[in-house]
């Protein structure tokens, strides 16, 4: 899958993980894909749920290892 932009939010906690992900998506065009790298367990649940509530598409939540996740988000609006 083609990723158009990637942000590394390791070391950040909620709600900053969501806010920074949302701001990154706002700068992108509809249909583009954002990869977000996080290492805060609650963000692996909260960011995808919040993005769906915002009308964005969550393509994947992938556990890279026990302390890191990758989220693939597609801008829908």
PDB file of N, H, CA, C and O in Angstrom:
ATOM      1  N   UNK A   1       0.835  -1.178   0.000  1.00  0.00           N
ATOM      2  CA  UNK A   1       0.000   0.000   0.000  1.00  0.00           C
ATOM      3  C   UNK A   1       0.885   1.248   0.000  1.00  0.00           C
ATOM      4  O   UNK A   1       1.885   1.322   0.714  1.00  0.00           O
ATOM      5  N   UNK A   2       0.495   2.211  -0.808  1.00  0.00           N
ATOM      6  H   UNK A   2      -0.318   2.151  -1.388  1.00  0.00           H
ATOM      7  CA  UNK A   2       1.245   3.463  -0.915  1.00  0.00           C
ATOM      8  C   UNK A   2       0.923   4.342   0.288  1.00  0.00           C
ATOM      9  O   UNK A   2      -0.242   4.635   0.556  1.00  0.00           O
ATOM     10  N   UNK A   3       1.953   4.759   1.005  1.00  0.00           N
ATOM     11  H   UNK A   3       2.899   4.521   0.787  1.00  0.00           H
ATOM     12  CA  UNK A   3       1.813   5.677   2.127  1.00  0.00           C
ATOM     13  C   UNK A   3       2.281   7.051   1.653  1.00  0.00           C
ATOM     14  O   UNK A   3       3.394   7.196   1.147  1.00  0.00           O
ATOM     15  N   UNK A   4       1.429   8.049   1.819  1.00  0.00           N
ATOM     16  H   UNK A   4       0.525   7.931   2.230  1.00  0.00           H
ATOM     17  CA  UNK A   4       1.730   9.387   1.331  1.00  0.00           C
ATOM     18  C   UNK A   4       2.497  10.238   2.339  1.00  0.00           C
ATOM     19  O   UNK A   4       3.243  11.143   1.965  1.00  0.00           O
ATOM     20  N   UNK A   5       2.304   9.936   3.612  1.00  0.00           N
ATOM     21  H   UNK A   5       1.699   9.201   3.916  1.00  0.00           H
ATOM     22  CA  UNK A   5       2.986  10.699   4.659  1.00  0.00           C
ATOM     23  C   UNK A   5       3.127   9.827   5.890  1.00  0.00           C
ATOM     24  O   UNK A   5       2.291   8.960   6.146  1.00  0.00           O
ATOM     25  N   UNK A   6       4.189  10.059   6.655  1.00  0.00           N
ATOM     26  H   UNK A   6       4.868  10.763   6.446  1.00  0.00           H
ATOM     27  CA  UNK A   6       4.413   9.300   7.882  1.00  0.00           C
ATOM     28  C   UNK A   6       4.791  10.261   8.995  1.00  0.00           C
ATOM     29  O   UNK A   6       5.585  11.182   8.802  1.00  0.00           O
ATOM     30  N   UNK A   7       4.203  10.028  10.170  1.00  0.00           N
ATOM     31  H   UNK A   7       3.558   9.280  10.327  1.00  0.00           H
ATOM     32  CA  UNK A   7       4.613  10.798  11.341  1.00  0.00           C
ATOM     33  C   UNK A   7       4.980   9.835  12.462  1.00  0.00           C
ATOM     34  O   UNK A   7       4.359   8.784  12.622  1.00  0.00           O
ATOM     35  N   UNK A   8       5.978  10.200  13.220  1.00  0.00           N
ATOM     36  H   UNK A   8       6.482  11.054  13.090  1.00  0.00           H
ATOM     37  CA  UNK A   8       6.474   9.390  14.325  1.00  0.00           C
ATOM     38  C   UNK A   8       6.067  10.069  15.624  1.00  0.00           C
ATOM     39  O   UNK A   8       6.600  11.118  15.983  1.00  0.00           O
ATOM     40  N   UNK A   9       5.123   9.462  16.320  1.00  0.00           N
ATOM     41  H   UNK A   9       4.689   8.610  16.028  1.00  0.00           H
ATOM     42  CA  UNK A   9       4.632  10.023  17.573  1.00  0.00           C
ATOM     43  C   UNK A   9       5.057   9.190  18.772  1.00  0.00           C
ATOM     44  O   UNK A   9       4.432   9.251  19.831  1.00  0.00           O
ATOM     45  N   UNK A  10       6.103   8.424  18.606  1.00  0.00           N
ATOM     46  H   UNK A  10       6.611   8.374  17.746  1.00  0.00           H
ATOM     47  CA  UNK A  10       6.621   7.669  19.748  1.00  0.00           C
ATOM     48  C   UNK A  10       7.094   8.670  20.798  1.00  0.00           C
ATOM     49  O   UNK A  10       7.763   9.654  20.485  1.00  0.00           O
ATOM     50  N   UNK A  11       6.736   8.400  22.035  1.00  0.00           N
ATOM     51  H   UNK A  11       6.192   7.600  22.289  1.00  0.00           H
ATOM     52  CA  UNK A  11       7.060   9.306  23.120  1.00  0.00           C
ATOM     53  C   UNK A  11       5.922  10.259  23.454  1.00  0.00           C
ATOM     54  O   UNK A  11       5.973  10.943  24.476  1.00  0.00           O
ATOM     55  N   UNK A  12       4.892  10.315  22.609  1.00  0.00           N
ATOM     56  H   UNK A  12       4.850   9.759  21.779  1.00  0.00           H
ATOM     57  CA  UNK A  12       3.722  11.168  22.847  1.00  0.00           C
ATOM     58  C   UNK A  12       2.615  10.344  23.510  1.00  0.00           C
ATOM     59  O   UNK A  12       2.546   9.127  23.334  1.00  0.00           O
ATOM     60  N   UNK A  13       1.761  11.013  24.264  1.00  0.00           N
ATOM     61  H   UNK A  13       1.817  12.001  24.407  1.00  0.00           H
ATOM     62  CA  UNK A  13       0.627  10.351  24.928  1.00  0.00           C
ATOM     63  C   UNK A  13      -0.671  11.001  24.479  1.00  0.00           C
ATOM     64  O   UNK A  13      -0.663  12.058  23.849  1.00  0.00           O
ATOM     65  N   UNK A  14      -1.779  10.364  24.808  1.00  0.00           N
ATOM     66  H   UNK A  14      -1.785   9.505  25.320  1.00  0.00           H
ATOM     67  CA  UNK A  14      -3.102  10.919  24.512  1.00  0.00           C
ATOM     68  C   UNK A  14      -3.292  12.189  25.334  1.00  0.00           C
ATOM     69  O   UNK A  14      -2.832  12.234  26.475  1.00  0.00           O
ATOM     70  N   UNK A  15      -3.929  13.193  24.824  1.00  0.00           N
ATOM     71  H   UNK A  15      -4.302  13.156  23.897  1.00  0.00           H
ATOM     72  CA  UNK A  15      -4.610  13.294  23.545  1.00  0.00           C
ATOM     73  C   UNK A  15      -3.715  13.789  22.411  1.00  0.00           C
ATOM     74  O   UNK A  15      -4.186  13.970  21.288  1.00  0.00           O
ATOM     75  N   UNK A  16      -2.433  14.009  22.692  1.00  0.00           N
ATOM     76  H   UNK A  16      -2.051  13.862  23.605  1.00  0.00           H
ATOM     77  CA  UNK A  16      -1.532  14.568  21.679  1.00  0.00           C
ATOM     78  C   UNK A  16      -1.385  13.656  20.468  1.00  0.00           C
ATOM     79  O   UNK A  16      -1.225  14.136  19.346  1.00  0.00           O
ATOM     80  N   UNK A  17      -1.437  12.346  20.687  1.00  0.00           N
ATOM     81  H   UNK A  17      -1.567  11.956  21.599  1.00  0.00           H
ATOM     82  CA  UNK A  17      -1.325  11.421  19.562  1.00  0.00           C
ATOM     83  C   UNK A  17      -2.471  11.630  18.574  1.00  0.00           C
ATOM     84  O   UNK A  17      -2.263  11.626  17.361  1.00  0.00           O
ATOM     85  N   UNK A  18      -3.679  11.814  19.100  1.00  0.00           N
ATOM     86  H   UNK A  18      -3.849  11.818  20.085  1.00  0.00           H
ATOM     87  CA  UNK A  18      -4.830  12.056  18.231  1.00  0.00           C
ATOM     88  C   UNK A  18      -4.745  13.424  17.575  1.00  0.00           C
ATOM     89  O   UNK A  18      -4.944  13.549  16.366  1.00  0.00           O
ATOM     90  N   UNK A  19      -4.451  14.443  18.360  1.00  0.00           N
ATOM     91  H   UNK A  19      -4.289  14.342  19.342  1.00  0.00           H
ATOM     92  CA  UNK A  19      -4.416  15.814  17.840  1.00  0.00           C
ATOM     93  C   UNK A  19      -3.380  15.943  16.726  1.00  0.00           C
ATOM     94  O   UNK A  19      -3.665  16.528  15.681  1.00  0.00           O
ATOM     95  N   UNK A  20      -2.209  15.413  16.936  1.00  0.00           N
ATOM     96  H   UNK A  20      -1.978  14.938  17.785  1.00  0.00           H
ATOM     97  CA  UNK A  20      -1.150  15.524  15.922  1.00  0.00           C
ATOM     98  C   UNK A  20      -1.485  14.695  14.680  1.00  0.00           C
ATOM     99  O   UNK A  20      -1.157  15.094  13.563  1.00  0.00           O
ATOM    100  N   UNK A  21      -2.131  13.552  14.868  1.00  0.00           N
ATOM    101  H   UNK A  21      -2.397  13.227  15.776  1.00  0.00           H
ATOM    102  CA  UNK A  21      -2.562  12.743  13.728  1.00  0.00           C
ATOM    103  C   UNK A  21      -3.632  13.484  12.934  1.00  0.00           C
ATOM    104  O   UNK A  21      -3.601  13.501  11.703  1.00  0.00           O
ATOM    105  N   UNK A  22      -4.569  14.089  13.637  1.00  0.00           N
ATOM    106  H   UNK A  22      -4.594  14.075  14.636  1.00  0.00           H
ATOM    107  CA  UNK A  22      -5.642  14.835  12.981  1.00  0.00           C
ATOM    108  C   UNK A  22      -5.081  16.025  12.203  1.00  0.00           C
ATOM    109  O   UNK A  22      -5.501  16.282  11.074  1.00  0.00           O
ATOM    110  N   UNK A  23      -4.143  16.746  12.795  1.00  0.00           N
ATOM    111  H   UNK A  23      -3.802  16.538  13.712  1.00  0.00           H
ATOM    112  CA  UNK A  23      -3.534  17.886  12.113  1.00  0.00           C
ATOM    113  C   UNK A  23      -2.786  17.447  10.856  1.00  0.00           C
ATOM    114  O   UNK A  23      -2.835  18.127   9.831  1.00  0.00           O
ATOM    115  N   UNK A  24      -2.095  16.310  10.937  1.00  0.00           N
ATOM    116  H   UNK A  24      -2.056  15.758  11.769  1.00  0.00           H
ATOM    117  CA  UNK A  24      -1.377  15.799   9.768  1.00  0.00           C
ATOM    118  C   UNK A  24      -2.352  15.458   8.648  1.00  0.00           C
ATOM    119  O   UNK A  24      -2.100  15.782   7.488  1.00  0.00           O
ATOM    120  N   UNK A  25      -3.469  14.802   8.987  1.00  0.00           N
ATOM    121  H   UNK A  25      -3.674  14.538   9.929  1.00  0.00           H
ATOM    122  CA  UNK A  25      -4.475  14.457   7.976  1.00  0.00           C
ATOM    123  C   UNK A  25      -5.099  15.701   7.353  1.00  0.00           C
ATOM    124  O   UNK A  25      -5.414  15.707   6.163  1.00  0.00           O
ATOM    125  N   UNK A  26      -5.277  16.743   8.141  1.00  0.00           N
ATOM    126  H   UNK A  26      -5.021  16.739   9.107  1.00  0.00           H
ATOM    127  CA  UNK A  26      -5.876  17.975   7.620  1.00  0.00           C
ATOM    128  C   UNK A  26      -5.033  18.596   6.517  1.00  0.00           C
ATOM    129  O   UNK A  26      -5.564  19.282   5.644  1.00  0.00           O
ATOM    130  N   UNK A  27      -3.734  18.364   6.548  1.00  0.00           N
ATOM    131  H   UNK A  27      -3.303  17.806   7.258  1.00  0.00           H
ATOM    132  CA  UNK A  27      -2.820  18.916   5.543  1.00  0.00           C
ATOM    133  C   UNK A  27      -2.757  18.056   4.280  1.00  0.00           C
ATOM    134  O   UNK A  27      -2.133  18.446   3.293  1.00  0.00           O
ATOM    135  N   UNK A  28      -3.403  16.891   4.310  1.00  0.00           N
ATOM    136  H   UNK A  28      -3.910  16.575   5.112  1.00  0.00           H
ATOM    137  CA  UNK A  28      -3.330  15.951   3.205  1.00  0.00           C
ATOM    138  C   UNK A  28      -4.561  16.051   2.310  1.00  0.00           C
ATOM    139  O   UNK A  28      -5.577  16.632   2.692  1.00  0.00           O
ATOM    140  N   UNK A  29      -4.454  15.480   1.119  1.00  0.00           N
ATOM    141  H   UNK A  29      -3.629  15.008   0.809  1.00  0.00           H
ATOM    142  CA  UNK A  29      -5.574  15.444   0.187  1.00  0.00           C
ATOM    143  C   UNK A  29      -6.452  14.227   0.457  1.00  0.00           C
ATOM    144  O   UNK A  29      -5.982  13.220   0.988  1.00  0.00           O
ATOM    145  N   UNK A  30      -7.726  14.323   0.091  1.00  0.00           N
ATOM    146  H   UNK A  30      -8.108  15.141  -0.340  1.00  0.00           H
ATOM    147  CA  UNK A  30      -8.653  13.203   0.246  1.00  0.00           C
ATOM    148  C   UNK A  30      -8.108  12.003  -0.523  1.00  0.00           C
ATOM    149  O   UNK A  30      -7.665  12.125  -1.665  1.00  0.00           O
ATOM    150  N   UNK A  31      -8.152  10.840   0.130  1.00  0.00           N
ATOM    151  H   UNK A  31      -8.512  10.741   1.057  1.00  0.00           H
ATOM    152  CA  UNK A  31      -7.664   9.604  -0.482  1.00  0.00           C
ATOM    153  C   UNK A  31      -6.233   9.267  -0.135  1.00  0.00           C
ATOM    154  O   UNK A  31      -5.788   8.143  -0.370  1.00  0.00           O
ATOM    155  N   UNK A  32      -5.496  10.227   0.425  1.00  0.00           N
ATOM    156  H   UNK A  32      -5.857  11.140   0.616  1.00  0.00           H
ATOM    157  CA  UNK A  32      -4.105   9.949   0.800  1.00  0.00           C
ATOM    158  C   UNK A  32      -4.048   9.163   2.103  1.00  0.00           C
ATOM    159  O   UNK A  32      -4.971   9.206   2.916  1.00  0.00           O
ATOM    160  N   UNK A  33      -2.927   8.433   2.285  1.00  0.00           N
ATOM    161  H   UNK A  33      -2.177   8.398   1.624  1.00  0.00           H
ATOM    162  CA  UNK A  33      -2.762   7.550   3.432  1.00  0.00           C
ATOM    163  C   UNK A  33      -1.653   8.078   4.336  1.00  0.00           C
ATOM    164  O   UNK A  33      -0.574   8.456   3.879  1.00  0.00           O
ATOM    165  N   UNK A  34      -1.953   8.092   5.628  1.00  0.00           N
ATOM    166  H   UNK A  34      -2.829   7.786   5.999  1.00  0.00           H
ATOM    167  CA  UNK A  34      -1.016   8.532   6.659  1.00  0.00           C
ATOM    168  C   UNK A  34      -0.619   7.336   7.510  1.00  0.00           C
ATOM    169  O   UNK A  34      -1.477   6.590   7.982  1.00  0.00           O
ATOM    170  N   UNK A  35       0.679   7.153   7.705  1.00  0.00           N
ATOM    171  H   UNK A  35       1.377   7.759   7.321  1.00  0.00           H
ATOM    172  CA  UNK A  35       1.183   6.133   8.642  1.00  0.00           C
ATOM    173  C   UNK A  35       1.598   6.856   9.922  1.00  0.00           C
ATOM    174  O   UNK A  35       2.363   7.819   9.884  1.00  0.00           O
ATOM    175  N   UNK A  36       1.083   6.377  11.051  1.00  0.00           N
ATOM    176  H   UNK A  36       0.462   5.595  11.081  1.00  0.00           H
ATOM    177  CA  UNK A  36       1.394   6.963  12.349  1.00  0.00           C
ATOM    178  C   UNK A  36       2.089   5.904  13.195  1.00  0.00           C
ATOM    179  O   UNK A  36       1.571   4.801  13.370  1.00  0.00           O
ATOM    180  N   UNK A  37       3.250   6.241  13.712  1.00  0.00           N
ATOM    181  H   UNK A  37       3.670   7.137  13.570  1.00  0.00           H
ATOM    182  CA  UNK A  37       3.981   5.329  14.602  1.00  0.00           C
ATOM    183  C   UNK A  37       3.797   5.816  16.032  1.00  0.00           C
ATOM    184  O   UNK A  37       4.066   6.975  16.347  1.00  0.00           O
ATOM    185  N   UNK A  38       3.333   4.909  16.897  1.00  0.00           N
ATOM    186  H   UNK A  38       3.114   3.968  16.641  1.00  0.00           H
ATOM    187  CA  UNK A  38       3.072   5.253  18.296  1.00  0.00           C
ATOM    188  C   UNK A  38       3.638   4.178  19.222  1.00  0.00           C
ATOM    189  O   UNK A  38       3.872   3.040  18.815  1.00  0.00           O
ATOM    190  N   UNK A  39       3.850   4.567  20.465  1.00  0.00           N
ATOM    191  H   UNK A  39       3.661   5.492  20.796  1.00  0.00           H
ATOM    192  CA  UNK A  39       4.319   3.595  21.456  1.00  0.00           C
ATOM    193  C   UNK A  39       3.552   3.711  22.774  1.00  0.00           C
ATOM    194  O   UNK A  39       3.990   3.210  23.810  1.00  0.00           O
ATOM    195  N   UNK A  40       2.415   4.374  22.715  1.00  0.00           N
ATOM    196  H   UNK A  40       2.059   4.781  21.874  1.00  0.00           H
ATOM    197  CA  UNK A  40       1.566   4.535  23.897  1.00  0.00           C
ATOM    198  C   UNK A  40       0.351   3.626  23.723  1.00  0.00           C
ATOM    199  O   UNK A  40      -0.463   3.853  22.828  1.00  0.00           O
ATOM    200  N   UNK A  41       0.217   2.590  24.571  1.00  0.00           N
ATOM    201  H   UNK A  41       0.879   2.405  25.298  1.00  0.00           H
ATOM    202  CA  UNK A  41      -0.837   1.583  24.387  1.00  0.00           C
ATOM    203  C   UNK A  41      -2.252   2.145  24.243  1.00  0.00           C
ATOM    204  O   UNK A  41      -3.019   1.675  23.402  1.00  0.00           O
ATOM    205  N   UNK A  42      -2.605   3.142  25.051  1.00  0.00           N
ATOM    206  H   UNK A  42      -1.982   3.524  25.734  1.00  0.00           H
ATOM    207  CA  UNK A  42      -3.956   3.705  24.965  1.00  0.00           C
ATOM    208  C   UNK A  42      -4.196   4.366  23.607  1.00  0.00           C
ATOM    209  O   UNK A  42      -5.323   4.375  23.113  1.00  0.00           O
ATOM    210  N   UNK A  43      -3.152   4.913  23.010  1.00  0.00           N
ATOM    211  H   UNK A  43      -2.236   4.906  23.411  1.00  0.00           H
ATOM    212  CA  UNK A  43      -3.290   5.566  21.700  1.00  0.00           C
ATOM    213  C   UNK A  43      -3.637   4.553  20.617  1.00  0.00           C
ATOM    214  O   UNK A  43      -4.318   4.894  19.649  1.00  0.00           O
ATOM    215  N   UNK A  44      -3.180   3.315  20.765  1.00  0.00           N
ATOM    216  H   UNK A  44      -2.628   3.037  21.551  1.00  0.00           H
ATOM    217  CA  UNK A  44      -3.481   2.275  19.778  1.00  0.00           C
ATOM    218  C   UNK A  44      -4.981   1.987  19.731  1.00  0.00           C
ATOM    219  O   UNK A  44      -5.489   1.504  18.719  1.00  0.00           O
ATOM    220  N   UNK A  45      -5.687   2.279  20.816  1.00  0.00           N
ATOM    221  H   UNK A  45      -5.274   2.671  21.638  1.00  0.00           H
ATOM    222  CA  UNK A  45      -7.139   2.121  20.851  1.00  0.00           C
ATOM    223  C   UNK A  45      -7.850   3.444  20.571  1.00  0.00           C
ATOM    224  O   UNK A  45      -8.810   3.491  19.802  1.00  0.00           O
ATOM    225  N   UNK A  46      -7.375   4.508  21.197  1.00  0.00           N
ATOM    226  H   UNK A  46      -6.595   4.470  21.822  1.00  0.00           H
ATOM    227  CA  UNK A  46      -8.081   5.793  21.138  1.00  0.00           C
ATOM    228  C   UNK A  46      -7.969   6.493  19.791  1.00  0.00           C
ATOM    229  O   UNK A  46      -8.957   7.040  19.302  1.00  0.00           O
ATOM    230  N   UNK A  47      -6.792   6.487  19.185  1.00  0.00           N
ATOM    231  H   UNK A  47      -5.989   6.042  19.583  1.00  0.00           H
ATOM    232  CA  UNK A  47      -6.621   7.209  17.922  1.00  0.00           C
ATOM    233  C   UNK A  47      -7.508   6.609  16.817  1.00  0.00           C
ATOM    234  O   UNK A  47      -8.215   7.360  16.145  1.00  0.00           O
ATOM    235  N   UNK A  48      -7.493   5.290  16.606  1.00  0.00           N
ATOM    236  H   UNK A  48      -6.918   4.680  17.152  1.00  0.00           H
ATOM    237  CA  UNK A  48      -8.369   4.736  15.563  1.00  0.00           C
ATOM    238  C   UNK A  48      -9.857   5.029  15.815  1.00  0.00           C
ATOM    239  O   UNK A  48     -10.591   5.380  14.891  1.00  0.00           O
ATOM    240  N   UNK A  49     -10.284   4.884  17.051  1.00  0.00           N
ATOM    241  H   UNK A  49      -9.688   4.598  17.801  1.00  0.00           H
ATOM    242  CA  UNK A  49     -11.696   5.135  17.379  1.00  0.00           C
ATOM    243  C   UNK A  49     -12.048   6.605  17.123  1.00  0.00           C
ATOM    244  O   UNK A  49     -13.095   6.907  16.552  1.00  0.00           O
ATOM    245  N   UNK A  50     -11.181   7.499  17.543  1.00  0.00           N
ATOM    246  H   UNK A  50     -10.329   7.253  18.007  1.00  0.00           H
ATOM    247  CA  UNK A  50     -11.427   8.930  17.346  1.00  0.00           C
ATOM    248  C   UNK A  50     -11.404   9.298  15.870  1.00  0.00           C
ATOM    249  O   UNK A  50     -12.189  10.137  15.428  1.00  0.00           O
ATOM    250  N   UNK A  51     -10.517   8.683  15.110  1.00  0.00           N
ATOM    251  H   UNK A  51      -9.879   8.002  15.469  1.00  0.00           H
ATOM    252  CA  UNK A  51     -10.453   8.968  13.669  1.00  0.00           C
ATOM    253  C   UNK A  51     -11.729   8.520  12.972  1.00  0.00           C
ATOM    254  O   UNK A  51     -12.243   9.231  12.109  1.00  0.00           O
ATOM    255  N   UNK A  52     -12.241   7.362  13.332  1.00  0.00           N
ATOM    256  H   UNK A  52     -11.824   6.784  14.033  1.00  0.00           H
ATOM    257  CA  UNK A  52     -13.498   6.896  12.747  1.00  0.00           C
ATOM    258  C   UNK A  52     -14.642   7.835  13.125  1.00  0.00           C
ATOM    259  O   UNK A  52     -15.511   8.117  12.301  1.00  0.00           O
ATOM    260  N   UNK A  53     -14.646   8.319  14.366  1.00  0.00           N
ATOM    261  H   UNK A  53     -13.940   8.090  15.036  1.00  0.00           H
ATOM    262  CA  UNK A  53     -15.669   9.271  14.798  1.00  0.00           C
ATOM    263  C   UNK A  53     -15.581  10.574  14.011  1.00  0.00           C
ATOM    264  O   UNK A  53     -16.586  11.265  13.844  1.00  0.00           O
ATOM    265  N   UNK A  54     -14.395  10.913  13.529  1.00  0.00           N
ATOM    266  H   UNK A  54     -13.579  10.351  13.665  1.00  0.00           H
ATOM    267  CA  UNK A  54     -14.174  12.126  12.733  1.00  0.00           C
ATOM    268  C   UNK A  54     -14.509  11.896  11.253  1.00  0.00           C
ATOM    269  O   UNK A  54     -14.471  12.832  10.454  1.00  0.00           O
ATOM    270  N   UNK A  55     -14.836  10.651  10.893  1.00  0.00           N
ATOM    271  H   UNK A  55     -14.867   9.891  11.542  1.00  0.00           H
ATOM    272  CA  UNK A  55     -15.189  10.348   9.513  1.00  0.00           C
ATOM    273  C   UNK A  55     -14.021   9.896   8.656  1.00  0.00           C
ATOM    274  O   UNK A  55     -14.145   9.804   7.435  1.00  0.00           O
ATOM    275  N   UNK A  56     -12.888   9.614   9.284  1.00  0.00           N
ATOM    276  H   UNK A  56     -12.787   9.689  10.276  1.00  0.00           H
ATOM    277  CA  UNK A  56     -11.723   9.130   8.548  1.00  0.00           C
ATOM    278  C   UNK A  56     -11.753   7.596   8.513  1.00  0.00           C
ATOM    279  O   UNK A  56     -12.475   6.966   9.287  1.00  0.00           O
ATOM    280  N   UNK A  57     -10.976   7.011   7.623  1.00  0.00           N
ATOM    281  H   UNK A  57     -10.390   7.523   6.995  1.00  0.00           H
ATOM    282  CA  UNK A  57     -10.952   5.551   7.483  1.00  0.00           C
ATOM    283  C   UNK A  57      -9.688   4.980   8.117  1.00  0.00           C
ATOM    284  O   UNK A  57      -8.578   5.425   7.823  1.00  0.00           O
ATOM    285  N   UNK A  58      -9.867   3.996   8.985  1.00  0.00           N
ATOM    286  H   UNK A  58     -10.769   3.635   9.224  1.00  0.00           H
ATOM    287  CA  UNK A  58      -8.741   3.293   9.595  1.00  0.00           C
ATOM    288  C   UNK A  58      -8.492   2.046   8.759  1.00  0.00           C
ATOM    289  O   UNK A  58      -9.309   1.125   8.742  1.00  0.00           O
ATOM    290  N   UNK A  59      -7.367   2.024   8.071  1.00  0.00           N
ATOM    291  H   UNK A  59      -6.704   2.772   8.085  1.00  0.00           H
ATOM    292  CA  UNK A  59      -7.044   0.899   7.198  1.00  0.00           C
ATOM    293  C   UNK A  59      -6.404  -0.245   7.971  1.00  0.00           C
ATOM    294  O   UNK A  59      -6.632  -1.416   7.671  1.00  0.00           O
ATOM    295  N   UNK A  60      -5.596   0.110   8.973  1.00  0.00           N
ATOM    296  H   UNK A  60      -5.410   1.061   9.216  1.00  0.00           H
ATOM    297  CA  UNK A  60      -4.880  -0.939   9.704  1.00  0.00           C
ATOM    298  C   UNK A  60      -4.370  -0.408  11.029  1.00  0.00           C
ATOM    299  O   UNK A  60      -3.949   0.744  11.138  1.00  0.00           O
ATOM    300  N   UNK A  61      -4.415  -1.275  12.038  1.00  0.00           N
ATOM    301  H   UNK A  61      -4.757  -2.211  11.949  1.00  0.00           H
ATOM    302  CA  UNK A  61      -3.748  -1.047  13.314  1.00  0.00           C
ATOM    303  C   UNK A  61      -2.852  -2.267  13.500  1.00  0.00           C
ATOM    304  O   UNK A  61      -3.335  -3.375  13.731  1.00  0.00           O
ATOM    305  N   UNK A  62      -1.561  -2.055  13.397  1.00  0.00           N
ATOM    306  H   UNK A  62      -1.169  -1.154  13.208  1.00  0.00           H
ATOM    307  CA  UNK A  62      -0.618  -3.173  13.393  1.00  0.00           C
ATOM    308  C   UNK A  62       0.322  -3.063  14.583  1.00  0.00           C
ATOM    309  O   UNK A  62       0.973  -2.038  14.783  1.00  0.00           O
ATOM    310  N   UNK A  63       0.384  -4.132  15.370  1.00  0.00           N
ATOM    311  H   UNK A  63      -0.145  -4.965  15.208  1.00  0.00           H
ATOM    312  CA  UNK A  63       1.333  -4.180  16.483  1.00  0.00           C
ATOM    313  C   UNK A  63       2.694  -4.591  15.918  1.00  0.00           C
ATOM    314  O   UNK A  63       2.875  -5.713  15.444  1.00  0.00           O
ATOM    315  N   UNK A  64       3.640  -3.664  15.979  1.00  0.00           N
ATOM    316  H   UNK A  64       3.493  -2.753  16.364  1.00  0.00           H
ATOM    317  CA  UNK A  64       4.979  -3.926  15.458  1.00  0.00           C
ATOM    318  C   UNK A  64       5.753  -4.800  16.441  1.00  0.00           C
ATOM    319  O   UNK A  64       6.423  -5.754  16.043  1.00  0.00           O
ATOM    320  N   UNK A  65       5.657  -4.471  17.708  1.00  0.00           N
ATOM    321  H   UNK A  65       5.113  -3.696  18.031  1.00  0.00           H
ATOM    322  CA  UNK A  65       6.182  -5.299  18.788  1.00  0.00           C
ATOM    323  C   UNK A  65       5.364  -4.967  20.032  1.00  0.00           C
ATOM    324  O   UNK A  65       4.340  -4.291  19.929  1.00  0.00           O
ATOM    325  N   UNK A  66       5.787  -5.419  21.183  1.00  0.00           N
ATOM    326  H   UNK A  66       6.619  -5.968  21.266  1.00  0.00           H
ATOM    327  CA  UNK A  66       4.973  -5.253  22.388  1.00  0.00           C
ATOM    328  C   UNK A  66       4.833  -3.796  22.829  1.00  0.00           C
ATOM    329  O   UNK A  66       3.975  -3.478  23.652  1.00  0.00           O
ATOM    330  N   UNK A  67       5.663  -2.920  22.292  1.00  0.00           N
ATOM    331  H   UNK A  67       6.360  -3.179  21.623  1.00  0.00           H
ATOM    332  CA  UNK A  67       5.624  -1.527  22.736  1.00  0.00           C
ATOM    333  C   UNK A  67       5.466  -0.524  21.597  1.00  0.00           C
ATOM    334  O   UNK A  67       5.642   0.677  21.801  1.00  0.00           O
ATOM    335  N   UNK A  68       5.136  -1.003  20.408  1.00  0.00           N
ATOM    336  H   UNK A  68       4.993  -1.979  20.242  1.00  0.00           H
ATOM    337  CA  UNK A  68       5.014  -0.082  19.284  1.00  0.00           C
ATOM    338  C   UNK A  68       3.931  -0.543  18.310  1.00  0.00           C
ATOM    339  O   UNK A  68       3.766  -1.737  18.058  1.00  0.00           O
ATOM    340  N   UNK A  69       3.194   0.436  17.765  1.00  0.00           N
ATOM    341  H   UNK A  69       3.327   1.406  17.969  1.00  0.00           H
ATOM    342  CA  UNK A  69       2.129   0.179  16.813  1.00  0.00           C
ATOM    343  C   UNK A  69       2.272   1.098  15.610  1.00  0.00           C
ATOM    344  O   UNK A  69       2.858   2.177  15.694  1.00  0.00           O
ATOM    345  N   UNK A  70       1.722   0.643  14.490  1.00  0.00           N
ATOM    346  H   UNK A  70       1.246  -0.234  14.422  1.00  0.00           H
ATOM    347  CA  UNK A  70       1.605   1.468  13.292  1.00  0.00           C
ATOM    348  C   UNK A  70       0.138   1.555  12.921  1.00  0.00           C
ATOM    349  O   UNK A  70      -0.565   0.545  12.877  1.00  0.00           O
ATOM    350  N   UNK A  71      -0.315   2.760  12.658  1.00  0.00           N
ATOM    351  H   UNK A  71       0.256   3.581  12.694  1.00  0.00           H
ATOM    352  CA  UNK A  71      -1.682   2.987  12.219  1.00  0.00           C
ATOM    353  C   UNK A  71      -1.640   3.473  10.783  1.00  0.00           C
ATOM    354  O   UNK A  71      -0.823   4.327  10.441  1.00  0.00           O
ATOM    355  N   UNK A  72      -2.506   2.943   9.947  1.00  0.00           N
ATOM    356  H   UNK A  72      -3.170   2.250  10.225  1.00  0.00           H
ATOM    357  CA  UNK A  72      -2.671   3.451   8.593  1.00  0.00           C
ATOM    358  C   UNK A  72      -4.039   4.086   8.513  1.00  0.00           C
ATOM    359  O   UNK A  72      -5.060   3.429   8.719  1.00  0.00           O
ATOM    360  N   UNK A  73      -4.047   5.385   8.208  1.00  0.00           N
ATOM    361  H   UNK A  73      -3.218   5.918   8.040  1.00  0.00           H
ATOM    362  CA  UNK A  73      -5.261   6.167   8.166  1.00  0.00           C
ATOM    363  C   UNK A  73      -5.443   6.774   6.796  1.00  0.00           C
ATOM    364  O   UNK A  73      -4.498   7.314   6.221  1.00  0.00           O
ATOM    365  N   UNK A  74      -6.654   6.690   6.264  1.00  0.00           N
ATOM    366  H   UNK A  74      -7.422   6.251   6.730  1.00  0.00           H
ATOM    367  CA  UNK A  74      -6.943   7.252   4.953  1.00  0.00           C
ATOM    368  C   UNK A  74      -7.868   8.454   5.111  1.00  0.00           C
ATOM    369  O   UNK A  74      -8.919   8.376   5.747  1.00  0.00           O
ATOM    370  N   UNK A  75      -7.449   9.562   4.515  1.00  0.00           N
ATOM    371  H   UNK A  75      -6.596   9.625   3.997  1.00  0.00           H
ATOM    372  CA  UNK A  75      -8.255  10.778   4.620  1.00  0.00           C
ATOM    373  C   UNK A  75      -9.506  10.637   3.756  1.00  0.00           C
ATOM    374  O   UNK A  75      -9.425  10.383   2.554  1.00  0.00           O
ATOM    375  N   UNK A  76     -10.665  10.807   4.397  1.00  0.00           N
ATOM    376  H   UNK A  76     -10.731  11.014   5.373  1.00  0.00           H
ATOM    377  CA  UNK A  76     -11.943  10.675   3.708  1.00  0.00           C
ATOM    378  C   UNK A  76     -12.628  12.016   3.488  1.00  0.00           C
ATOM    379  O   UNK A  76     -13.384  12.177   2.530  1.00  0.00           O
ATOM    380  N   UNK A  77     -12.372  12.970   4.359  1.00  0.00           N
ATOM    381  H   UNK A  77     -11.758  12.839   5.138  1.00  0.00           H
ATOM    382  CA  UNK A  77     -13.015  14.280   4.204  1.00  0.00           C
ATOM    383  C   UNK A  77     -12.161  15.363   4.789  1.00  0.00           C
ATOM    384  O   UNK A  77     -12.538  16.534   4.752  1.00  0.00           O
TER     385      UNK A  77
END
